[in-house]
Amino acid sequence: MRLLALDSLIVGEKGIVNTINGGRTASRRLYEMGFNRGSSVQMVKNDIGPVIVSLAGSKIALGKGLARKILVQPEQVR
């Protein structure tokens, strides 16, 4: 199983949240935002500034540092 940091996904690519490598505060904040194990995310914007992902029908902006703490398994293209 190949895991990537969330900020490694390219625009349009989808992934499944696997792990959050952060402290208690960061993990709790991300959990409350919906970044739970098994959640599907899609990269919307990944260039200069914060990354924007689509999660459960909402668009969420995250700083690069926080996005690097989220490990995702890229979804297979069909």
PyMOL Python script that loads the backbone (N, CA, C, O; Angstrom):
from pymol import cmd

cmd.read_pdbstr("""\
ATOM      1  N   MET A   1       0.845  -1.175   0.000  1.00  0.00           N
ATOM      2  CA  MET A   1       0.000   0.000   0.000  1.00  0.00           C
ATOM      3  C   MET A   1       0.895   1.244   0.000  1.00  0.00           C
ATOM      4  O   MET A   1       1.790   1.382   0.833  1.00  0.00           O
ATOM      5  N   ARG A   2       0.634   2.130  -0.939  1.00  0.00           N
ATOM      6  CA  ARG A   2       1.434   3.345  -1.092  1.00  0.00           C
ATOM      7  C   ARG A   2       0.714   4.515  -0.433  1.00  0.00           C
ATOM      8  O   ARG A   2      -0.441   4.799  -0.750  1.00  0.00           O
ATOM      9  N   LEU A   3       1.396   5.188   0.480  1.00  0.00           N
ATOM     10  CA  LEU A   3       0.818   6.346   1.153  1.00  0.00           C
ATOM     11  C   LEU A   3       1.563   7.602   0.746  1.00  0.00           C
ATOM     12  O   LEU A   3       2.787   7.599   0.618  1.00  0.00           O
ATOM     13  N   LEU A   4       0.813   8.678   0.544  1.00  0.00           N
ATOM     14  CA  LEU A   4       1.377   9.974   0.188  1.00  0.00           C
ATOM     15  C   LEU A   4       0.844  11.022   1.144  1.00  0.00           C
ATOM     16  O   LEU A   4      -0.243  10.870   1.700  1.00  0.00           O
ATOM     17  N   ALA A   5       1.604  12.078   1.333  1.00  0.00           N
ATOM     18  CA  ALA A   5       1.091  13.229   2.075  1.00  0.00           C
ATOM     19  C   ALA A   5       0.014  13.884   1.212  1.00  0.00           C
ATOM     20  O   ALA A   5       0.112  13.887  -0.015  1.00  0.00           O
ATOM     21  N   LEU A   6      -0.993  14.428   1.844  1.00  0.00           N
ATOM     22  CA  LEU A   6      -2.112  15.034   1.116  1.00  0.00           C
ATOM     23  C   LEU A   6      -1.638  16.087   0.127  1.00  0.00           C
ATOM     24  O   LEU A   6      -2.193  16.197  -0.966  1.00  0.00           O
ATOM     25  N   ASP A   7      -0.616  16.870   0.492  1.00  0.00           N
ATOM     26  CA  ASP A   7      -0.149  17.926  -0.418  1.00  0.00           C
ATOM     27  C   ASP A   7       0.631  17.384  -1.611  1.00  0.00           C
ATOM     28  O   ASP A   7       1.071  18.159  -2.459  1.00  0.00           O
ATOM     29  N   SER A   8       0.810  16.056  -1.692  1.00  0.00           N
ATOM     30  CA  SER A   8       1.486  15.443  -2.842  1.00  0.00           C
ATOM     31  C   SER A   8       0.517  15.114  -3.975  1.00  0.00           C
ATOM     32  O   SER A   8       0.946  14.829  -5.093  1.00  0.00           O
ATOM     33  N   LEU A   9      -0.779  15.152  -3.694  1.00  0.00           N
ATOM     34  CA  LEU A   9      -1.757  14.855  -4.741  1.00  0.00           C
ATOM     35  C   LEU A   9      -1.786  15.994  -5.752  1.00  0.00           C
ATOM     36  O   LEU A   9      -1.568  17.155  -5.405  1.00  0.00           O
ATOM     37  N   ILE A  10      -2.056  15.650  -7.002  1.00  0.00           N
ATOM     38  CA  ILE A  10      -2.191  16.676  -8.037  1.00  0.00           C
ATOM     39  C   ILE A  10      -3.670  17.039  -8.170  1.00  0.00           C
ATOM     40  O   ILE A  10      -4.538  16.284  -7.733  1.00  0.00           O
ATOM     41  N   VAL A  11      -3.951  18.179  -8.766  1.00  0.00           N
ATOM     42  CA  VAL A  11      -5.324  18.652  -8.912  1.00  0.00           C
ATOM     43  C   VAL A  11      -6.165  17.594  -9.634  1.00  0.00           C
ATOM     44  O   VAL A  11      -5.779  17.087 -10.687  1.00  0.00           O
ATOM     45  N   GLY A  12      -7.306  17.277  -9.052  1.00  0.00           N
ATOM     46  CA  GLY A  12      -8.215  16.288  -9.620  1.00  0.00           C
ATOM     47  C   GLY A  12      -8.017  14.887  -9.068  1.00  0.00           C
ATOM     48  O   GLY A  12      -8.900  14.039  -9.194  1.00  0.00           O
ATOM     49  N   GLU A  13      -6.865  14.636  -8.459  1.00  0.00           N
ATOM     50  CA  GLU A  13      -6.571  13.298  -7.924  1.00  0.00           C
ATOM     51  C   GLU A  13      -7.321  13.084  -6.610  1.00  0.00           C
ATOM     52  O   GLU A  13      -7.483  14.004  -5.809  1.00  0.00           O
ATOM     53  N   LYS A  14      -7.774  11.842  -6.412  1.00  0.00           N
ATOM     54  CA  LYS A  14      -8.513  11.492  -5.200  1.00  0.00           C
ATOM     55  C   LYS A  14      -7.670  10.570  -4.328  1.00  0.00           C
ATOM     56  O   LYS A  14      -6.785   9.864  -4.810  1.00  0.00           O
ATOM     57  N   GLY A  15      -7.965  10.595  -3.046  1.00  0.00           N
ATOM     58  CA  GLY A  15      -7.278   9.720  -2.114  1.00  0.00           C
ATOM     59  C   GLY A  15      -8.171   9.387  -0.931  1.00  0.00           C
ATOM     60  O   GLY A  15      -9.168  10.062  -0.674  1.00  0.00           O
ATOM     61  N   ILE A  16      -7.795   8.331  -0.213  1.00  0.00           N
ATOM     62  CA  ILE A  16      -8.507   7.895   0.978  1.00  0.00           C
ATOM     63  C   ILE A  16      -7.621   8.190   2.183  1.00  0.00           C
ATOM     64  O   ILE A  16      -6.463   7.775   2.219  1.00  0.00           O
ATOM     65  N   VAL A  17      -8.161   8.906   3.169  1.00  0.00           N
ATOM     66  CA  VAL A  17      -7.392   9.241   4.371  1.00  0.00           C
ATOM     67  C   VAL A  17      -7.026   7.948   5.102  1.00  0.00           C
ATOM     68  O   VAL A  17      -7.884   7.109   5.376  1.00  0.00           O
ATOM     69  N   ASN A  18      -5.727   7.806   5.413  1.00  0.00           N
ATOM     70  CA  ASN A  18      -5.247   6.618   6.109  1.00  0.00           C
ATOM     71  C   ASN A  18      -4.779   6.940   7.517  1.00  0.00           C
ATOM     72  O   ASN A  18      -5.176   6.269   8.469  1.00  0.00           O
ATOM     73  N   THR A  19      -3.943   7.957   7.662  1.00  0.00           N
ATOM     74  CA  THR A  19      -3.329   8.283   8.946  1.00  0.00           C
ATOM     75  C   THR A  19      -3.155   9.791   9.067  1.00  0.00           C
ATOM     76  O   THR A  19      -2.994  10.496   8.071  1.00  0.00           O
ATOM     77  N   ILE A  20      -3.191  10.270  10.309  1.00  0.00           N
ATOM     78  CA  ILE A  20      -2.845  11.661  10.584  1.00  0.00           C
ATOM     79  C   ILE A  20      -1.649  11.647  11.517  1.00  0.00           C
ATOM     80  O   ILE A  20      -1.735  11.154  12.642  1.00  0.00           O
ATOM     81  N   ASN A  21      -0.528  12.190  11.046  1.00  0.00           N
ATOM     82  CA  ASN A  21       0.713  12.235  11.825  1.00  0.00           C
ATOM     83  C   ASN A  21       0.855  13.611  12.458  1.00  0.00           C
ATOM     84  O   ASN A  21       1.669  14.426  12.024  1.00  0.00           O
ATOM     85  N   GLY A  22       0.077  13.852  13.462  1.00  0.00           N
ATOM     86  CA  GLY A  22       0.146  15.146  14.124  1.00  0.00           C
ATOM     87  C   GLY A  22      -0.023  14.977  15.616  1.00  0.00           C
ATOM     88  O   GLY A  22      -0.315  13.886  16.106  1.00  0.00           O
ATOM     89  N   GLY A  23       0.159  16.045  16.316  1.00  0.00           N
ATOM     90  CA  GLY A  23      -0.067  16.036  17.749  1.00  0.00           C
ATOM     91  C   GLY A  23      -1.554  15.938  18.047  1.00  0.00           C
ATOM     92  O   GLY A  23      -2.386  15.867  17.142  1.00  0.00           O
ATOM     93  N   ARG A  24      -1.865  15.936  19.318  1.00  0.00           N
ATOM     94  CA  ARG A  24      -3.256  15.791  19.744  1.00  0.00           C
ATOM     95  C   ARG A  24      -4.131  16.921  19.214  1.00  0.00           C
ATOM     96  O   ARG A  24      -5.247  16.678  18.754  1.00  0.00           O
ATOM     97  N   THR A  25      -3.635  18.147  19.274  1.00  0.00           N
ATOM     98  CA  THR A  25      -4.432  19.299  18.838  1.00  0.00           C
ATOM     99  C   THR A  25      -4.698  19.260  17.339  1.00  0.00           C
ATOM    100  O   THR A  25      -5.832  19.455  16.901  1.00  0.00           O
ATOM    101  N   ALA A  26      -3.652  19.009  16.551  1.00  0.00           N
ATOM    102  CA  ALA A  26      -3.817  18.965  15.092  1.00  0.00           C
ATOM    103  C   ALA A  26      -4.723  17.799  14.690  1.00  0.00           C
ATOM    104  O   ALA A  26      -5.603  17.961  13.845  1.00  0.00           O
ATOM    105  N   SER A  27      -4.513  16.643  15.285  1.00  0.00           N
ATOM    106  CA  SER A  27      -5.328  15.466  14.957  1.00  0.00           C
ATOM    107  C   SER A  27      -6.795  15.712  15.277  1.00  0.00           C
ATOM    108  O   SER A  27      -7.677  15.355  14.495  1.00  0.00           O
ATOM    109  N   ARG A  28      -7.051  16.320  16.424  1.00  0.00           N
ATOM    110  CA  ARG A  28      -8.428  16.585  16.827  1.00  0.00           C
ATOM    111  C   ARG A  28      -9.079  17.593  15.890  1.00  0.00           C
ATOM    112  O   ARG A  28     -10.235  17.429  15.500  1.00  0.00           O
ATOM    113  N   ARG A  29      -8.341  18.629  15.534  1.00  0.00           N
ATOM    114  CA  ARG A  29      -8.877  19.651  14.630  1.00  0.00           C
ATOM    115  C   ARG A  29      -9.230  19.038  13.271  1.00  0.00           C
ATOM    116  O   ARG A  29     -10.298  19.303  12.721  1.00  0.00           O
ATOM    117  N   LEU A  30      -8.325  18.219  12.741  1.00  0.00           N
ATOM    118  CA  LEU A  30      -8.577  17.582  11.449  1.00  0.00           C
ATOM    119  C   LEU A  30      -9.744  16.600  11.531  1.00  0.00           C
ATOM    120  O   LEU A  30     -10.557  16.520  10.611  1.00  0.00           O
ATOM    121  N   TYR A  31      -9.824  15.855  12.631  1.00  0.00           N
ATOM    122  CA  TYR A  31     -10.928  14.921  12.840  1.00  0.00           C
ATOM    123  C   TYR A  31     -12.263  15.672  12.830  1.00  0.00           C
ATOM    124  O   TYR A  31     -13.230  15.224  12.215  1.00  0.00           O
ATOM    125  N   GLU A  32     -12.305  16.812  13.515  1.00  0.00           N
ATOM    126  CA  GLU A  32     -13.532  17.606  13.576  1.00  0.00           C
ATOM    127  C   GLU A  32     -13.906  18.206  12.221  1.00  0.00           C
ATOM    128  O   GLU A  32     -15.077  18.481  11.958  1.00  0.00           O
ATOM    129  N   MET A  33     -12.905  18.407  11.365  1.00  0.00           N
ATOM    130  CA  MET A  33     -13.160  18.929  10.021  1.00  0.00           C
ATOM    131  C   MET A  33     -13.640  17.830   9.080  1.00  0.00           C
ATOM    132  O   MET A  33     -14.118  18.123   7.985  1.00  0.00           O
ATOM    133  N   GLY A  34     -13.519  16.569   9.493  1.00  0.00           N
ATOM    134  CA  GLY A  34     -13.990  15.459   8.669  1.00  0.00           C
ATOM    135  C   GLY A  34     -12.892  14.583   8.099  1.00  0.00           C
ATOM    136  O   GLY A  34     -13.179  13.652   7.347  1.00  0.00           O
ATOM    137  N   PHE A  35     -11.628  14.860   8.442  1.00  0.00           N
ATOM    138  CA  PHE A  35     -10.522  14.044   7.946  1.00  0.00           C
ATOM    139  C   PHE A  35     -10.378  12.804   8.826  1.00  0.00           C
ATOM    140  O   PHE A  35      -9.484  12.720   9.668  1.00  0.00           O
ATOM    141  N   ASN A  36     -11.270  11.855   8.616  1.00  0.00           N
ATOM    142  CA  ASN A  36     -11.279  10.616   9.380  1.00  0.00           C
ATOM    143  C   ASN A  36     -10.752   9.490   8.508  1.00  0.00           C
ATOM    144  O   ASN A  36     -10.819   9.561   7.281  1.00  0.00           O
ATOM    145  N   ARG A  37     -10.226   8.449   9.144  1.00  0.00           N
ATOM    146  CA  ARG A  37      -9.721   7.291   8.396  1.00  0.00           C
ATOM    147  C   ARG A  37     -10.840   6.753   7.493  1.00  0.00           C
ATOM    148  O   ARG A  37     -11.953   6.494   7.951  1.00  0.00           O
ATOM    149  N   GLY A  38     -10.524   6.592   6.209  1.00  0.00           N
ATOM    150  CA  GLY A  38     -11.485   6.089   5.242  1.00  0.00           C
ATOM    151  C   GLY A  38     -12.228   7.176   4.476  1.00  0.00           C
ATOM    152  O   GLY A  38     -12.951   6.874   3.527  1.00  0.00           O
ATOM    153  N   SER A  39     -12.062   8.435   4.873  1.00  0.00           N
ATOM    154  CA  SER A  39     -12.732   9.534   4.167  1.00  0.00           C
ATOM    155  C   SER A  39     -12.085   9.739   2.803  1.00  0.00           C
ATOM    156  O   SER A  39     -10.868   9.619   2.660  1.00  0.00           O
ATOM    157  N   SER A  40     -12.900  10.045   1.812  1.00  0.00           N
ATOM    158  CA  SER A  40     -12.407  10.297   0.466  1.00  0.00           C
ATOM    159  C   SER A  40     -12.212  11.800   0.276  1.00  0.00           C
ATOM    160  O   SER A  40     -13.098  12.593   0.595  1.00  0.00           O
ATOM    161  N   VAL A  41     -11.051  12.182  -0.243  1.00  0.00           N
ATOM    162  CA  VAL A  41     -10.764  13.590  -0.517  1.00  0.00           C
ATOM    163  C   VAL A  41     -10.322  13.735  -1.971  1.00  0.00           C
ATOM    164  O   VAL A  41      -9.758  12.810  -2.555  1.00  0.00           O
ATOM    165  N   GLN A  42     -10.584  14.896  -2.541  1.00  0.00           N
ATOM    166  CA  GLN A  42     -10.131  15.197  -3.902  1.00  0.00           C
ATOM    167  C   GLN A  42      -9.426  16.543  -3.891  1.00  0.00           C
ATOM    168  O   GLN A  42      -9.933  17.513  -3.327  1.00  0.00           O
ATOM    169  N   MET A  43      -8.262  16.600  -4.513  1.00  0.00           N
ATOM    170  CA  MET A  43      -7.490  17.841  -4.569  1.00  0.00           C
ATOM    171  C   MET A  43      -8.147  18.805  -5.546  1.00  0.00           C
ATOM    172  O   MET A  43      -8.423  18.450  -6.692  1.00  0.00           O
ATOM    173  N   VAL A  44      -8.396  20.031  -5.085  1.00  0.00           N
ATOM    174  CA  VAL A  44      -9.002  21.077  -5.912  1.00  0.00           C
ATOM    175  C   VAL A  44      -7.941  22.088  -6.337  1.00  0.00           C
ATOM    176  O   VAL A  44      -7.902  22.495  -7.498  1.00  0.00           O
ATOM    177  N   LYS A  45      -7.070  22.500  -5.392  1.00  0.00           N
ATOM    178  CA  LYS A  45      -6.025  23.485  -5.694  1.00  0.00           C
ATOM    179  C   LYS A  45      -4.770  23.107  -4.930  1.00  0.00           C
ATOM    180  O   LYS A  45      -4.811  22.859  -3.725  1.00  0.00           O
ATOM    181  N   ASN A  46      -3.664  23.066  -5.638  1.00  0.00           N
ATOM    182  CA  ASN A  46      -2.389  22.743  -4.998  1.00  0.00           C
ATOM    183  C   ASN A  46      -1.268  23.494  -5.705  1.00  0.00           C
ATOM    184  O   ASN A  46      -0.527  22.922  -6.505  1.00  0.00           O
ATOM    185  N   ASP A  47      -1.157  24.774  -5.401  1.00  0.00           N
ATOM    186  CA  ASP A  47      -0.050  25.554  -5.954  1.00  0.00           C
ATOM    187  C   ASP A  47       0.470  26.470  -4.850  1.00  0.00           C
ATOM    188  O   ASP A  47       0.732  25.998  -3.744  1.00  0.00           O
ATOM    189  N   ILE A  48       0.622  27.731  -5.110  1.00  0.00           N
ATOM    190  CA  ILE A  48       1.113  28.660  -4.092  1.00  0.00           C
ATOM    191  C   ILE A  48       0.021  28.893  -3.048  1.00  0.00           C
ATOM    192  O   ILE A  48      -1.151  29.043  -3.394  1.00  0.00           O
ATOM    193  N   GLY A  49       0.399  28.922  -1.801  1.00  0.00           N
ATOM    194  CA  GLY A  49      -0.564  29.153  -0.724  1.00  0.00           C
ATOM    195  C   GLY A  49      -1.174  27.861  -0.225  1.00  0.00           C
ATOM    196  O   GLY A  49      -0.615  26.782  -0.421  1.00  0.00           O
ATOM    197  N   PRO A  50      -2.329  27.976   0.425  1.00  0.00           N
ATOM    198  CA  PRO A  50      -2.949  26.781   0.998  1.00  0.00           C
ATOM    199  C   PRO A  50      -3.470  25.834  -0.076  1.00  0.00           C
ATOM    200  O   PRO A  50      -3.791  26.248  -1.190  1.00  0.00           O
ATOM    201  N   VAL A  51      -3.548  24.550   0.284  1.00  0.00           N
ATOM    202  CA  VAL A  51      -4.174  23.582  -0.614  1.00  0.00           C
ATOM    203  C   VAL A  51      -5.669  23.598  -0.321  1.00  0.00           C
ATOM    204  O   VAL A  51      -6.088  23.854   0.808  1.00  0.00           O
ATOM    205  N   ILE A  52      -6.458  23.325  -1.337  1.00  0.00           N
ATOM    206  CA  ILE A  52      -7.909  23.249  -1.166  1.00  0.00           C
ATOM    207  C   ILE A  52      -8.333  21.858  -1.614  1.00  0.00           C
ATOM    208  O   ILE A  52      -8.003  21.416  -2.714  1.00  0.00           O
ATOM    209  N   VAL A  53      -9.072  21.174  -0.740  1.00  0.00           N
ATOM    210  CA  VAL A  53      -9.559  19.831  -1.051  1.00  0.00           C
ATOM    211  C   VAL A  53     -11.071  19.801  -0.924  1.00  0.00           C
ATOM    212  O   VAL A  53     -11.670  20.590  -0.194  1.00  0.00           O
ATOM    213  N   SER A  54     -11.669  18.878  -1.647  1.00  0.00           N
ATOM    214  CA  SER A  54     -13.095  18.634  -1.537  1.00  0.00           C
ATOM    215  C   SER A  54     -13.267  17.427  -0.629  1.00  0.00           C
ATOM    216  O   SER A  54     -12.693  16.365  -0.872  1.00  0.00           O
ATOM    217  N   LEU A  55     -14.067  17.601   0.426  1.00  0.00           N
ATOM    218  CA  LEU A  55     -14.277  16.543   1.407  1.00  0.00           C
ATOM    219  C   LEU A  55     -15.750  16.539   1.788  1.00  0.00           C
ATOM    220  O   LEU A  55     -16.259  17.519   2.331  1.00  0.00           O
ATOM    221  N   ALA A  56     -16.423  15.453   1.507  1.00  0.00           N
ATOM    222  CA  ALA A  56     -17.852  15.304   1.855  1.00  0.00           C
ATOM    223  C   ALA A  56     -18.692  16.462   1.326  1.00  0.00           C
ATOM    224  O   ALA A  56     -19.574  16.961   2.025  1.00  0.00           O
ATOM    225  N   GLY A  57     -18.423  16.888   0.102  1.00  0.00           N
ATOM    226  CA  GLY A  57     -19.219  17.945  -0.516  1.00  0.00           C
ATOM    227  C   GLY A  57     -18.829  19.354  -0.130  1.00  0.00           C
ATOM    228  O   GLY A  57     -19.448  20.310  -0.597  1.00  0.00           O
ATOM    229  N   SER A  58     -17.820  19.511   0.709  1.00  0.00           N
ATOM    230  CA  SER A  58     -17.355  20.835   1.123  1.00  0.00           C
ATOM    231  C   SER A  58     -15.936  21.054   0.646  1.00  0.00           C
ATOM    232  O   SER A  58     -15.164  20.107   0.494  1.00  0.00           O
ATOM    233  N   LYS A  59     -15.600  22.306   0.413  1.00  0.00           N
ATOM    234  CA  LYS A  59     -14.216  22.635   0.061  1.00  0.00           C
ATOM    235  C   LYS A  59     -13.533  23.167   1.307  1.00  0.00           C
ATOM    236  O   LYS A  59     -14.054  24.050   1.988  1.00  0.00           O
ATOM    237  N   ILE A  60     -12.359  22.618   1.598  1.00  0.00           N
ATOM    238  CA  ILE A  60     -11.629  22.974   2.813  1.00  0.00           C
ATOM    239  C   ILE A  60     -10.222  23.409   2.430  1.00  0.00           C
ATOM    240  O   ILE A  60      -9.537  22.725   1.669  1.00  0.00           O
ATOM    241  N   ALA A  61      -9.796  24.552   2.963  1.00  0.00           N
ATOM    242  CA  ALA A  61      -8.438  25.053   2.736  1.00  0.00           C
ATOM    243  C   ALA A  61      -7.573  24.655   3.926  1.00  0.00           C
ATOM    244  O   ALA A  61      -7.971  24.805   5.081  1.00  0.00           O
ATOM    245  N   LEU A  62      -6.385  24.147   3.622  1.00  0.00           N
ATOM    246  CA  LEU A  62      -5.423  23.741   4.646  1.00  0.00           C
ATOM    247  C   LEU A  62      -4.055  24.310   4.296  1.00  0.00           C
ATOM    248  O   LEU A  62      -3.673  24.356   3.127  1.00  0.00           O
ATOM    249  N   GLY A  63      -3.329  24.738   5.305  1.00  0.00           N
ATOM    250  CA  GLY A  63      -1.945  25.134   5.081  1.00  0.00           C
ATOM    251  C   GLY A  63      -1.120  23.919   4.689  1.00  0.00           C
ATOM    252  O   GLY A  63      -1.472  22.787   5.020  1.00  0.00           O
ATOM    253  N   LYS A  64      -0.029  24.155   3.988  1.00  0.00           N
ATOM    254  CA  LYS A  64       0.822  23.044   3.530  1.00  0.00           C
ATOM    255  C   LYS A  64       1.320  22.193   4.698  1.00  0.00           C
ATOM    256  O   LYS A  64       1.371  20.968   4.593  1.00  0.00           O
ATOM    257  N   GLY A  65       1.688  22.836   5.812  1.00  0.00           N
ATOM    258  CA  GLY A  65       2.198  22.090   6.960  1.00  0.00           C
ATOM    259  C   GLY A  65       1.174  21.116   7.507  1.00  0.00           C
ATOM    260  O   GLY A  65       1.508  19.975   7.828  1.00  0.00           O
ATOM    261  N   LEU A  66      -0.068  21.553   7.615  1.00  0.00           N
ATOM    262  CA  LEU A  66      -1.131  20.680   8.110  1.00  0.00           C
ATOM    263  C   LEU A  66      -1.457  19.596   7.092  1.00  0.00           C
ATOM    264  O   LEU A  66      -1.723  18.453   7.464  1.00  0.00           O
ATOM    265  N   ALA A  67      -1.438  19.949   5.803  1.00  0.00           N
ATOM    266  CA  ALA A  67      -1.727  18.963   4.755  1.00  0.00           C
ATOM    267  C   ALA A  67      -0.671  17.854   4.722  1.00  0.00           C
ATOM    268  O   ALA A  67      -0.978  16.717   4.364  1.00  0.00           O
ATOM    269  N   ARG A  68       0.561  18.177   5.093  1.00  0.00           N
ATOM    270  CA  ARG A  68       1.625  17.159   5.106  1.00  0.00           C
ATOM    271  C   ARG A  68       1.447  16.142   6.221  1.00  0.00           C
ATOM    272  O   ARG A  68       2.034  15.061   6.170  1.00  0.00           O
ATOM    273  N   LYS A  69       0.654  16.469   7.217  1.00  0.00           N
ATOM    274  CA  LYS A  69       0.416  15.547   8.330  1.00  0.00           C
ATOM    275  C   LYS A  69      -0.636  14.489   7.994  1.00  0.00           C
ATOM    276  O   LYS A  69      -0.779  13.502   8.715  1.00  0.00           O
ATOM    277  N   ILE A  70      -1.369  14.697   6.903  1.00  0.00           N
ATOM    278  CA  ILE A  70      -2.429  13.769   6.505  1.00  0.00           C
ATOM    279  C   ILE A  70      -1.878  12.827   5.436  1.00  0.00           C
ATOM    280  O   ILE A  70      -1.481  13.271   4.359  1.00  0.00           O
ATOM    281  N   LEU A  71      -1.855  11.546   5.732  1.00  0.00           N
ATOM    282  CA  LEU A  71      -1.399  10.546   4.760  1.00  0.00           C
ATOM    283  C   LEU A  71      -2.586   9.905   4.088  1.00  0.00           C
ATOM    284  O   LEU A  71      -3.517   9.452   4.753  1.00  0.00           O
ATOM    285  N   VAL A  72      -2.555   9.865   2.767  1.00  0.00           N
ATOM    286  CA  VAL A  72      -3.659   9.305   1.995  1.00  0.00           C
ATOM    287  C   VAL A  72      -3.165   8.195   1.086  1.00  0.00           C
ATOM    288  O   VAL A  72      -2.002   8.160   0.686  1.00  0.00           O
ATOM    289  N   GLN A  73      -4.076   7.295   0.774  1.00  0.00           N
ATOM    290  CA  GLN A  73      -3.805   6.252  -0.216  1.00  0.00           C
ATOM    291  C   GLN A  73      -4.469   6.700  -1.504  1.00  0.00           C
ATOM    292  O   GLN A  73      -5.692   6.828  -1.554  1.00  0.00           O
ATOM    293  N   PRO A  74      -3.679   6.942  -2.559  1.00  0.00           N
ATOM    294  CA  PRO A  74      -4.288   7.391  -3.821  1.00  0.00           C
ATOM    295  C   PRO A  74      -5.297   6.365  -4.322  1.00  0.00           C
ATOM    296  O   PRO A  74      -5.051   5.161  -4.253  1.00  0.00           O
ATOM    297  N   GLU A  75      -6.434   6.843  -4.825  1.00  0.00           N
ATOM    298  CA  GLU A  75      -7.447   5.939  -5.384  1.00  0.00           C
ATOM    299  C   GLU A  75      -6.976   5.472  -6.742  1.00  0.00           C
ATOM    300  O   GLU A  75      -6.331   6.213  -7.483  1.00  0.00           O
ATOM    301  N   GLN A  76      -7.306   4.233  -7.058  1.00  0.00           N
ATOM    302  CA  GLN A  76      -6.951   3.662  -8.345  1.00  0.00           C
ATOM    303  C   GLN A  76      -7.823   4.270  -9.431  1.00  0.00           C
ATOM    304  O   GLN A  76      -9.036   4.395  -9.259  1.00  0.00           O
ATOM    305  N   VAL A  77      -7.215   4.647 -10.543  1.00  0.00           N
ATOM    306  CA  VAL A  77      -7.951   5.207 -11.678  1.00  0.00           C
ATOM    307  C   VAL A  77      -8.576   4.057 -12.446  1.00  0.00           C
ATOM    308  O   VAL A  77      -7.914   3.068 -12.758  1.00  0.00           O
ATOM    309  N   ARG A  78      -9.858   4.201 -12.746  1.00  0.00           N
ATOM    310  CA  ARG A  78     -10.559   3.126 -13.465  1.00  0.00           C
ATOM    311  C   ARG A  78     -10.918   3.558 -14.846  1.00  0.00           C
ATOM    312  O   ARG A  78     -11.512   2.786 -15.599  1.00  0.00           O
TER     313      ARG A  78
END
""", "prot")
cmd.dss("prot")
cmd.show_as("cartoon", "prot")
cmd.util.cbc("prot")
cmd.orient("prot")
